[in-house]
Amino acid sequence: MASRRGAGSPVPRDRLSPPPAAAVMAARLVPVLKFVIKGGLAGGAVYVVYDQGLLGSGTQGAEAFRKAQAALPPAIQEWISYTGWELPPIPKLEFSPSDSWNKGVRMVMSALSVAPTRACEYTAEGWKYVKDLIK
């Protein structure tokens, strides 16, 4: 006489039926679908940035910034009137992307030009520290 299994006992693997083909296909399709959606959003963002001229020269970037400064306050005012919220006034920004870009380039080039000297100094300090520890 075969022994009876308890109510909560697991079913042996050889008696489990395989999942339906649609479930297997859906499980394999979900990661692909996620990848396609994320890739589409990233591609769309790059297209919008390129179309607005943000990937062009400094003057094109400055022009895109001026367009955004002109278009953003009316859009925010419309949104505020729609929601009924009160926000503080929008501050005026005097910002030049080309000046900021040039300042960033100067800082990077300055850091790169002193990098060999700093590396030698830090190496000498490191050797001195190690020698002091060995003593």
C-alpha positions, -999 to 999 in steps of 0.1 A, spaced: 0 0 0 14 34 -10 19 60 17 -4 90 16 11 124 14 1 151 39 -20 181 28 9 205 26 35 182 11 53 193 -21 45 176 -54 75 158 -70 90 175 -99 82 147 -123 45 152 -117 45 190 -123 31 201 -156 52 226 -176 40 262 -177 19 271 -207 38 283 -238 21 318 -235 35 322 -200 70 313 -211 68 336 -240 55 365 -219 83 359 -193 109 362 -221 92 391 -238 89 414 -207 126 422 -205 128 429 -242 98 451 -240 113 471 -211 145 475 -230 127 488 -261 106 513 -241 137 526 -222 157 528 -255 128 547 -272 126 572 -243 164 577 -243 164 581 -281 135 605 -280 153 626 -253 185 627 -274 164 637 -305 147 666 -286 180 678 -273 196 677 -308 165 693 -324 166 722 -299 202 729 -307 217 719 -274 243 696 -290 255 723 -314 278 752 -309 278 775 -279 258 801 -297 231 775 -306 231 764 -269 227 801 -258 198 805 -283 181 774 -270 185 787 -234 170 820 -244 140 802 -260 135 781 -228 137 813 -207 110 829 -229 87 798 -230 90 785 -194 73 814 -174 41 813 -194 39 775 -192 44 777 -154 18 804 -151 -7 783 -170 1 753 -148 -3 774 -116 -37 787 -128 -48 751 -136 -38 737 -102 -46 768 -81 -13 767 -63 7 797 -54 44 797 -61 70 824 -54 80 845 -84 105 830 -108 140 846 -103 157 861 -133 188 842 -144 217 859 -162 235 829 -174 258 824 -204 263 788 -214 293 796 -235 311 814 -206 304 785 -183 316 761 -209 348 781 -214 353 783 -176 349 745 -173 373 739 -202 399 762 -185 396 745 -152 400 710 -167 430 721 -188 445 737 -157 441 705 -137 456 684 -165 486 707 -169 495 705 -132 487 667 -129 522 654 -136 537 678 -110 511 669 -84 516 632 -91 553 636 -84 546 655 -52 521 630 -39 544 601 -48 573 617 -28 549 623 1 538 587 -1 573 573 -1 582 595 28 552 583 48 561 546 41 597 552 51 586 568 83 563 538 90 592 513 84 616 531 108 
